[in-house]
């Protein structure tokens, strides 16, 4: 088992015969759909037309996503890879050619009478009933064929180009820092990992050097943010959405009342999180709240460290206590080099999991540093992979689950690992694990709330004009103050958190913040159900993951008898975190 992922299972190289043949398949598939879109009104056999469309789209989506995955994964560990960037541009361009024929076909589907009768007459169409019905629903937000084609093509030189530019700036960005009397220029990911260092001087020095370093790239990244948000505002308005948030909620298959119930419950819980932050600040010797650079600081020397080998064994062991299927999936990912483990120059920051539907495999990117948090991140990303594993055998058209449910399996896996760690730990280690868990929850609840506030303000102001760097920084600081309150030292906030967090730059996935809070709290609710139901829960849980791509959020959650419109559900999930915080404060006086 190596520490670099293997991509040869997708393609041997960009020059391989299979890769070149698949590029041709895309061209042929797009041309086929164009011809088909021009003939749909001529045929009287509506059922056959619909079936042909579904089959053509399945074949085309499989090959498009395969090539996209390969180019994107290649670029993720080598951002200067010219072939990866070239083919990412090519695939984006080819996808934009689909806008016009797909719009024609979707409008045709939206115009059909007796759609239910047609669907019920065909096993293939019944399998894709949700996909087809969603097309019908979305028709009212669709522009003309020509307009959709123009938007898709302009996106390649608009938001996609800005995203690539931002990625290049961040992945090649170096931070000048003095360590042990020696001046160094280090990749951003390496400096970000110093936030977990035991030495408070290194944590503070890394934070100050990081903040100072952004001055070299702030204007370019601000231009990218303005360009992308401007495009989103334009397209959402053209399509008739009330706002980008309205568009996001509909794409997330949930209504605003669900979001309101969750956000109101979160707002109610903020004082308890601030209590935790102030106590952590006291433990680290701060009197005005916690400075941002100590958010991830260890509070006890017993904080556990894991080599990658130790980390993967720990994850697999705790997965197995829940389900052999989950543990076997993790073992398969480790053994078959599906994971790119360590930070390195030219590699993007953070962590993600990408599913390659054509070969029914996943690839996971980590920037592993050896902390307990890194082990949790590994479990999180393997959870995403297991979600895809549960979708094996499903049509690719039934695998597109919304952002809100995307974090369910990943967060559930985090809980398994954290709960497993507590069982065998000493009091000091329990304290460290508890602190790591609450720290993570603070990020996913409090910081996510600040990101939601920030993105809302950026969209509001971008309607009028582009935002200057200082305006963006001010908006970030305001959001942090509102969310964290007196939990943080207001002299040490992070005005540049918008620079390297990738989620602000996805033109087709706006407000990619609240889904993390949703996933965390929904997963906690699911874990509570697991404790009640025991072994019978496992198959029900896998079934829940299996239907996430073919039902609305409230219908998916009802499978477990959970009503996400009910604020009390969210309150009960948050109460589990609040109990951990009280236990943390109690233990903090004992260890």
Long-range contacts (C-beta under 8 A, 24 or more apart in sequence): 1-334, 1-335, 1-337, 2-337, 3-308, 3-340, 3-341, 3-342, 4-77, 4-337, 4-340, 4-341, 5-73, 5-77, 5-337, 5-338, 5-339, 5-340, 5-363, 5-364, 5-365, 6-336, 6-337, 6-338, 7-70, 7-73, 7-74, 7-363, 9-336, 9-359, 9-361, 10-66, 10-69, 10-70, 10-73, 10-356, 10-359, 11-70, 14-70, 14-71, 14-74, 14-83, 14-84, 14-87, 19-67, 19-70, 22-63, 22-66, 22-67, 23-67, 23-90, 25-63, 26-60, 26-63, 26-64, 26-67, 26-91, 26-94, 27-94, 29-56, 29-59, 29-60, 29-63, 30-60, 30-94, 30-97, 30-98, 30-101, 32-56, 33-57, 33-60, 33-98, 33-101, 33-102, 33-105, 34-100, 34-101, 36-101, 36-105, 37-100, 37-101, 37-102, 37-104, 37-105, 37-108, 38-104, 40-104, 40-105, 40-108, 41-108, 46-112, 46-118, 47-118, 47-121, 47-122, 47-125, 50-109, 50-118, 50-119, 50-122, 50-125, 50-132, 51-122, 51-124, 51-125, 53-105, 54-124, 54-125, 54-128, 54-131, 54-397, 55-124, 57-397, 58-395, 58-396, 58-397, 60-98, 61-357, 61-396, 61-397, 62-357, 62-358, 62-396, 63-358, 64-91, 64-94, 64-95, 65-356, 65-357, 65-358, 65-396, 66-356, 66-357, 66-358, 66-359, 67-91, 69-354, 69-356, 69-363, 72-354, 73-354, 73-363, 73-365, 76-340, 76-347, 76-348, 76-352, 76-365, 77-340, 77-344, 77-346, 77-347, 77-348, 77-365, 78-346, 78-347, 79-167, 79-168, 79-171, 79-172, 79-346, 79-347, 79-348, 80-172, 80-346, 85-164, 88-164, 89-156, 89-160, 89-164, 92-155, 92-156, 92-160, 93-153, 93-156, 95-152, 96-149, 96-152, 96-153, 96-155, 96-156, 97-149, 97-152, 98-152, 99-145, 99-148, 99-149, 99-151, 99-152, 99-153, 100-145, 100-146, 100-148, 100-149, 101-145, 102-148, 103-142, 103-143, 103-144, 103-145, 103-148, 103-149, 104-145, 106-135, 106-138, 106-139, 106-142, 107-139, 107-142, 107-145, 109-135, 109-136, 109-139, 110-135, 110-136, 110-139, 110-142, 127-395, 127-398, 128-395, 128-397, 128-398, 129-550, 130-398, 130-550, 130-551, 131-397, 131-398, 131-550, 138-250, 140-240, 141-239, 141-240, 141-241, 141-247, 141-250, 142-239, 143-238, 143-239, 147-238, 151-235, 151-238, 155-231, 155-507, 158-227, 158-228, 158-231, 158-507, 159-227, 159-228, 159-231, 159-232, 159-505, 159-507, 160-507, 162-223, 162-224, 162-227, 162-228, 162-505, 163-224, 163-228, 163-505, 163-506, 163-507, 165-220, 165-224, 166-220, 166-221, 166-224, 166-225, 166-505, 167-348, 167-502, 169-217, 169-220, 169-221, 169-224, 170-217, 170-221, 170-348, 170-349, 170-499, 170-500, 171-346, 171-347, 171-348, 171-349, 172-346, 173-213, 173-216, 173-217, 174-213, 175-206, 175-209, 175-210, 175-213, 176-209, 176-212, 176-213, 177-205, 177-206, 177-209, 178-205, 178-209, 179-205, 187-343, 187-344, 187-345, 188-213, 188-349, 188-500, 189-343, 189-347, 189-349, 189-367, 190-343, 192-349, 192-500, 193-343, 193-367, 193-369, 195-293, 195-295, 195-296, 195-297, 196-296, 196-297, 196-298, 196-369, 196-371, 196-373, 198-298, 198-301, 198-303, 200-284, 200-294, 200-297, 203-293, 203-294, 203-297, 204-291, 204-293, 206-293, 207-291, 207-292, 207-293, 207-492, 207-494, 208-293, 210-496, 211-494, 211-495, 211-496, 214-496, 214-499, 217-499, 218-469, 218-496, 218-499, 219-469, 221-498, 221-499, 222-467, 222-468, 222-469, 222-472, 224-505, 225-458, 225-467, 225-472, 225-498, 225-504, 225-505, 226-462, 226-466, 226-467, 228-504, 228-505, 228-507, 229-458, 229-459, 229-462, 230-462, 230-466, 231-507, 232-459, 232-507, 232-510, 233-459, 233-462, 233-463, 243-459, 244-459, 244-510, 244-511, 245-456, 245-459, 245-510, 245-511, 247-510, 248-403, 248-509, 248-510, 248-511, 251-402, 251-403, 252-402, 252-403, 252-404, 252-515, 252-553, 253-402, 253-404, 253-551, 253-552, 253-553, 254-402, 254-404, 254-552, 254-553, 254-554, 254-564, 255-554, 257-565, 258-553, 258-554, 258-564, 258-565, 259-514, 261-564, 261-565, 261-566, 261-567, 261-569, 261-570, 262-514, 262-517, 262-518, 262-521, 262-564, 262-567, 262-570, 263-449, 263-452, 263-514, 264-567, 265-567, 265-570, 265-571, 265-574, 266-445, 266-449, 266-517, 266-570, 266-574, 267-449, 268-571, 268-574, 269-445, 269-571, 269-574, 269-577, 269-578, 270-446, 270-449, 270-483, 270-485, 271-485, 272-577, 272-578, 272-581, 273-441, 273-442, 273-445, 273-446, 273-487, 273-577, 273-581, 274-484, 274-485, 274-486, 274-487, 275-487, 275-581, 275-585, 276-438, 276-442, 276-487, 276-581, 276-584, 276-585, 277-442, 277-484, 277-487, 277-488, 278-486, 278-487, 279-584, 279-585, 279-588, 280-435, 281-487, 281-489, 283-588, 286-489, 288-489, 288-490, 288-491, 289-486, 289-487, 289-488, 289-489, 289-490, 290-487, 290-488, 290-489, 291-488, 291-489, 291-491, 291-492, 292-480, 292-488, 292-489, 292-492, 292-493, 292-494, 293-492, 295-439, 295-442, 295-443, 296-373, 296-439, 298-432, 298-435, 299-431, 299-432, 299-435, 299-588, 300-428, 300-431, 300-432, 300-435, 300-591, 302-426, 302-428, 302-429, 302-431, 302-432, 302-591, 303-371, 303-372, 303-432, 303-435, 303-436, 304-372, 304-421, 304-425, 304-429, 304-432, 304-433, 305-370, 305-371, 305-372, 306-370, 306-371, 306-372, 306-374, 306-375, 307-370, 308-341, 308-342, 308-368, 308-370, 311-368, 311-370, 311-374, 311-375, 311-378, 312-378, 314-375, 314-417, 314-420, 314-421, 315-375, 315-378, 315-379, 315-382, 315-417, 317-420, 318-379, 318-416, 318-417, 318-419, 318-420, 318-421, 319-379, 319-382, 319-413, 319-416, 319-417, 321-416, 321-420, 322-416, 322-530, 322-538, 323-538, 325-386, 325-389, 325-538, 325-542, 326-386, 326-413, 329-382, 329-385, 329-386, 329-389, 330-382, 330-386, 333-362, 333-364, 333-382, 333-385, 336-361, 338-362, 338-363, 338-364, 338-385, 339-363, 339-364, 339-365, 339-366, 339-378, 340-364, 340-365, 340-366, 341-366, 341-368, 342-366, 342-367, 342-368, 343-367, 343-368, 343-369, 348-502, 349-500, 350-502, 351-377, 351-380, 351-381, 352-381, 352-384, 353-381, 353-382, 353-384, 353-385, 353-388, 353-410, 355-384, 355-385, 355-388, 355-391, 355-399, 357-388, 357-396, 357-399, 360-388, 360-392, 362-388, 362-389, 371-436, 372-421, 372-432, 372-433, 372-436, 373-436, 373-439, 373-440, 375-417, 376-414, 376-417, 376-418, 376-436, 376-440, 379-413, 379-414, 379-416, 379-417, 380-410, 380-411, 380-413, 380-414, 381-410, 382-413, 383-409, 383-410, 383-411, 383-412, 383-413, 383-414, 384-409, 384-410, 386-413, 386-545, 387-545, 387-548, 390-542, 390-545, 390-546, 391-545, 391-546, 391-549, 394-546, 394-549, 394-550, 398-549, 398-550, 399-549, 400-549, 401-548, 401-549, 402-515, 402-548, 402-553, 403-509, 403-512, 403-515, 404-514, 404-515, 404-518, 404-519, 404-522, 404-553, 405-519, 405-522, 405-548, 405-553, 405-556, 406-515, 406-519, 407-515, 407-516, 407-518, 407-519, 407-520, 407-523, 408-519, 408-522, 408-523, 408-526, 408-544, 408-545, 408-548, 409-545, 410-519, 411-444, 411-519, 411-520, 411-522, 411-523, 411-524, 412-523, 412-526, 412-527, 412-541, 414-440, 414-523, 415-523, 415-524, 415-527, 419-527, 427-587, 427-590, 427-591, 428-591, 430-587, 431-584, 431-587, 431-588, 431-591, 434-580, 434-583, 434-584, 434-587, 435-584, 437-580, 438-577, 438-580, 438-581, 438-584, 441-520, 441-577, 441-580, 444-516, 444-517, 444-519, 444-520, 445-517, 445-520, 445-521, 445-574, 445-577, 446-483, 446-484, 446-487, 447-483, 448-513, 448-514, 448-516, 448-517, 449-483, 449-517, 450-476, 450-479, 450-480, 450-482, 450-483, 450-484, 451-479, 451-497, 451-501, 451-503, 451-513, 452-511, 452-513, 452-514, 453-478, 453-479, 453-482, 453-483, 454-478, 454-479, 454-498, 455-504, 455-510, 455-511, 455-513, 458-504, 472-498, 520-573, 521-570, 521-573, 521-574, 522-557, 522-562, 522-564, 522-573, 524-573, 524-576, 524-577, 525-560, 525-562, 525-569, 525-572, 525-573, 526-560, 526-562, 528-572, 528-573, 528-576, 529-560, 529-562
